[in-house]
Amino acid sequence: MEDATGRMSREEAVQLLAYAASVEHAANEYDQYAASETMELYGFADRERVVGCIGAAFIQPGELKIRHIAVLPSARGKGYGKKMVEAIQEKLHPHSIIAETDREAVGFYRSIGFNVTSLGEKYPGVERFYCQLVK
């Protein structure tokens, strides 16, 4: 796992981020990672091809928030998401990892050991979930 703002081209990183953020916001999100001292975006490669990315920020000492996690559609279901979470744990050593997600991704977080709590309908017609993994 490497810093995505250095290994990948901006275009490649933005394309990956578009799977986690809206297409309209992906470029802005990438620019925020590139300019930030507190947020990091990492690319995850399988052999020579980057298949995913994970973006995170320390929100307080020891607590890391996953802001984005994305895997190419052709590479999904192969454990890359879990590997990226494990790699970020190993690299950054947080005591706690949190994420906020939707119904579509909540099963992923549950399957890798996160405790999940419904936040209710945060936006009209959209239920959100708070996910936390504590070491």
Secondary structure, DSSP 4 states (H G I P E B T S, - for coil): -EEHHHHS-HHHHHHHHTTTS-HHHHHHHHHHHHH-SSEEEEEEEETTEEEEEEEEEEEETTEEEEEEEEE-GGGTTSSHHHHHHHHHHHHH--SEEEEEEEHHHHHHHHHTT-EEEEEEEEETTEEEEEEEEE-
